[in-house]
């Protein structure tokens, strides 16, 4: 019996407790397809399902992070557009246009 417990502990070592708990619930509630439902899941089966839970959660978190970054980028763009409509923003744009025109005149003379 101790060897079986050790095997389970070794198989799930390093996995978060929530993923192990979710894997065990999946087996108990019959959400895992298995050939032999009359036997307890092996240590490897529990570890594999727990790793799947970790992978799914990591994918969700990556997608959520990307979504938040897109929202932040969109908000920054909108804020810049509002700023460009202010007198300060208009002056900034005018100065940039003057610098660009100067660069183009200089390049045309050198050509």
N, C-alpha and C positions, 0 to 999 in steps of 0.2 A: 504494500500500500504506500509506503514512504517513497518508493521508487516512482510510482505513478504520479504522486503529488509533485515530486521533484521534476519529473518530465513536464508537467503542466507549467510549473513555475519557470523552468528554463525556456519553454516555448514562448511564453508571453513576456519574458524579460525585456525591459526597455519600452514596452508598449504602454500608452497611457491607460489608467484604470478605467476611464469612461469607455474606451474602445473595447476593452475586455468585457466589461459589463454588458455593453451593447451586443457583443458577439454571443455571450451566454444567453441573453434574452432572445436573440434570433433563433438559437437552437431550441430553447425551451418552447417558444411560440411557433415553432415549425416553419420559420421563414427561410431556412436553409435547405436546399435540395440535397438529399442524401439517399444512398441506396439502402442503407440499413438504419431505419429509425428505431429499432429495438435495442441498439447499442448506444452508449454514451459517446459523444464526439471525442475524437482523439485530441491530444495536445496540439498537434499540427493543424487540425481543422479549426480549432478555436483561435489559434494564433493567426491563421490565414484570414479568417473572417474579421478579426480585430484589426489586422493591417488594412483590409479593405475599408473599414470604417475610417481609419486614419487618412487613407488616400482620398476618400470622398470628402472628408472635412477639409483637408488641405486644398482640394480643388475648389470647394465652396469659398474658402477664405481668399484664395488667389483671385477668383472672379469678383468677390466683393471689394477687394483692394483695388482691382483694376477699375471697377465701377466708380469707387470713391475718387480715384485719381482723375477719371474722365470728368466727373462732376466738378472737381476742384479746378481743373483746366478750363472748363467751360465758364465757371464763375469768374476766373481770372481774366479770361478773354472779354467777358461782358463788362467787368469793372474797367478794363483798359478802354473799351469802346465808350463807356460813359465819361472817362477821364478825357479822352480825345475831344469830346464835345465841349469841354470847359475851356475857358480862355487860356488857361495854362497849357492845356493839351493842344489847343490851336496854335499857340506860340511855338511849342515844341515841334509841331509838324511843319510850321513855316521855316524854322531854322534848319530842320533836316532837309527840306526841299532846297533851300539856298545852298547848303553844303553839297548836295547831290549835283546841283546845277554847276557849281564851281568845279567840282571834280570832272564833270563831263566837258566843260569848256577847256580845262587844262589838258585833258586827254585828247581833245580834238585838235588843239594847237600842236601837240607833240606828234600827232599822226602824220 
